[in-house]
Amino acid sequence: MDLVVKNGRVVDPARKVDTVTDVVIRDGIIRAIGKGNVADVPVFDATGLIVAPGFFDIHVHLREPGTEEAETIATGGAAAVAGGFTAVAAMPNTKPPNDNPSITHYIVAEARRSSPARVFPIGAITKEQKGETLAEIGEMLEAGIAGISDDGKPVMNSQLFRRALEYAQMFDLPVIQHCEDLDLSKGGVMHEGMYSTRLGLKGIPSAAEEIMVSRDLILAQMTRGKYHVAHLSTRRAVELVREAKAAGWKVSAEATPHHFTLTDAAVADYDTNAKMNPPLRSADDVAAIVEGLKDGTIDAVASDHAPHHINLKMLEFDRAPFGITGLETAVGLATTRLELPLVRLIELFSINPQRIMKVKPWGLFEGSSADLTILDLNRSWTFDVNRSRSRSRNTPFHGWHLKGKAVATIVGGKVVYEDRA
Amino acid sequence: MLKRKDLLGIEDLSRDEILEILDTAESFQEVSTRPIKKVPTLRGKTIINLFFEASTRTRTSFEIAGKRLSADVVNISSSTSSVSKGETLIDTARTLDAMAADCVVIRHSAAGAPHTLARLTKASIVNGGDGAHEHPTQALLDACTIRQRKGRLNDLKVAIIGDVAHSRVARSNTHLLTKFGSHVWLCGAPTLMPIGIEKIVCENGEFLHLTNSMDEAVQDADVVMMLRVQFERMSESFFPSVREYFRYYGLTSDRAARAKPDVIIMHPGPMNRGVEIATDVADGPYSVIFDQVSAGVAVRMAILYLLVGG
């Protein structure tokens, strides 16, 4: 695809680029960054807008194969580009799980066929995500995975997790952990605290996350493995990662928009759209997540987009599944709530996610694939779940007024999403 | 009449609403002493008892309350309900609504289930106990009993002892009694005292006290309320054995002697004799356990009347 993105503020912190100029794209590749006359090429006018390296959500659930009534690779990909993401990393807890190369192949092929966003599958750490024996990590890498995780389920066995951290090093794959001590969290449906006690709901203590983060960091130091903590949610967990980074250990971390936006008070009316895992925590934890995002402790914002069919979310709070959709609200919540410098925003949404996962980097340089996120930081808008591209509707953010939006998404030189005011 | 569709918990009831319920309950108590125990107040109204959890006394109490008011009462228990056929709670509720029920009394093991129903039904919803959240009619019948015995609901020392963590009775009573300015002492083993319990009362928090010592809780108490022990808690290591539980949190006559001479002993039932309460105390002169049961019928008549009568 050929395109000229004209007159935007082109920003790429990884290449020290920040200038108002044009981006010339031929055959889906960036051929030039700079002013000049280009004939017979379609023009995308980016005057007044920011042109950033394509945003990458490294934690999404696309539900295909197996739970297509909640989401498909096509609908999840459509939601991704509507939220400004040119790429997503898909967690392996599909049915069957992505624990072998045939499933990886399927996801890659289906994404090429139907998804407007690039999809990087994440392979399971263990066979069937059972936490018993390693999955065929090398074979899955050959098929296209960009990391490994048993997301949704932590690897409780310390010896096995050690092996995963060691083994994945020969492929330079990140090992992504959903940190939850299952004995401490057993039966829990929300953060353990005053609200869980008042509401009579079983709590998930902060310690469930912090103990596993702590164990994992020690194993990561011992093995020198590439360790990534998914969806940090507690103050102490943020502090543990901060200390590990200060000590020079090879660790990274992400946080979700809901964990920097909402507290456990949102559960008060037994709203199942406030049920997620890790759960919404206290106001102090939210403050710690925001601090971590600002000071560099937390490397990436990832949505943990977790679509569920209404039939499941309408159940009693105890029985409803964990998770909310997040692809279309992540950027808007970040620009509205975090007050970050633009460079930091782009690091959190694009530069760092590319460094965490095993992917070929893209950005605003000649030869990069032309994957761009076009931002309007002044755009005020209201999120309407009824217009969501996702197949599911489980979000607590319906009707929220946000400031800042990805107004266009370009993948391989093609404008796959556009929402001009 | 109550200016609300549903009765979901004590937490959001005002003192005036609680007093209206208690006053109405007292006026209904007389009905149960008549040779013909029936008034026509709710004739033509349909009340459905929807019980997803085993219950004998609460369900029977609601059934008798409805029938003494001449309502048509239908009981649905989990073994006969379509929940076992996979129907959702919401469909069950809408079905009952479509049959024009005026009031649905629901008991459910999931906290918040009545709130989910209340949002979707035209019928009034009465919470008959939801998980470890609230059991408002129990707290109201306890208040009715306390007020009749003590003449007031303020300035009392009320000890609530046992499995506070899993008890909806403890939560509802704590909300109610602190609203009226009585001192509530929650007492149990540290494993059974949940995080944040000291903050569950939004206002009047200064009336809530916590202790692990039963002697401290019972000392000079006006009311001692024992909570039922659930034996499955042992397998989850909340306490090691029934023997040891009774040693520290069982109500014996020696312990009861620490309370005020005119103490009343309460229990929401069903009792585990010899586990949380000794038989001589349960059957002793201070026990008002069966007064509570009588008050239960009157309080539930009052609630049904105030929600769907008129």
Chai-1 contact restraints between the chains, C-beta under 6 A:
chainA,res_idxA,chainB,res_idxB,connection_type,confidence,min_distance_angstrom,max_distance_angstrom,comment,restraint_id
A,E192,B,I195,contact,1.0,0.0,6.0,A-B,restraint_1
A,G193,B,I195,contact,1.0,0.0,6.0,A-B,restraint_2
A,G193,B,G196,contact,1.0,0.0,6.0,A-B,restraint_3
A,M194,B,G196,contact,1.0,0.0,6.0,A-B,restraint_4
A,M194,B,K199,contact,1.0,0.0,6.0,A-B,restraint_5
A,T197,B,P194,contact,1.0,0.0,6.0,A-B,restraint_6
A,T197,B,G196,contact,1.0,0.0,6.0,A-B,restraint_7
A,T197,B,I197,contact,1.0,0.0,6.0,A-B,restraint_8
A,T197,B,I200,contact,1.0,0.0,6.0,A-B,restraint_9
A,R198,B,I200,contact,1.0,0.0,6.0,A-B,restraint_10
A,L199,B,A111,contact,1.0,0.0,6.0,A-B,restraint_11
A,L199,B,H133,contact,1.0,0.0,6.0,A-B,restraint_12
A,G200,B,A111,contact,1.0,0.0,6.0,A-B,restraint_13
A,G200,B,G131,contact,1.0,0.0,6.0,A-B,restraint_14
A,G200,B,A132,contact,1.0,0.0,6.0,A-B,restraint_15
A,G200,B,H133,contact,1.0,0.0,6.0,A-B,restraint_16
A,L201,B,A111,contact,1.0,0.0,6.0,A-B,restraint_17
A,Y270,B,G112,contact,1.0,0.0,6.0,A-B,restraint_18
A,Y270,B,H115,contact,1.0,0.0,6.0,A-B,restraint_19
A,M314,B,I90,contact,1.0,0.0,6.0,A-B,restraint_20
A,E316,B,A110,contact,1.0,0.0,6.0,A-B,restraint_21
A,E316,B,A113,contact,1.0,0.0,6.0,A-B,restraint_22
A,F317,B,G112,contact,1.0,0.0,6.0,A-B,restraint_23
A,D318,B,A110,contact,1.0,0.0,6.0,A-B,restraint_24
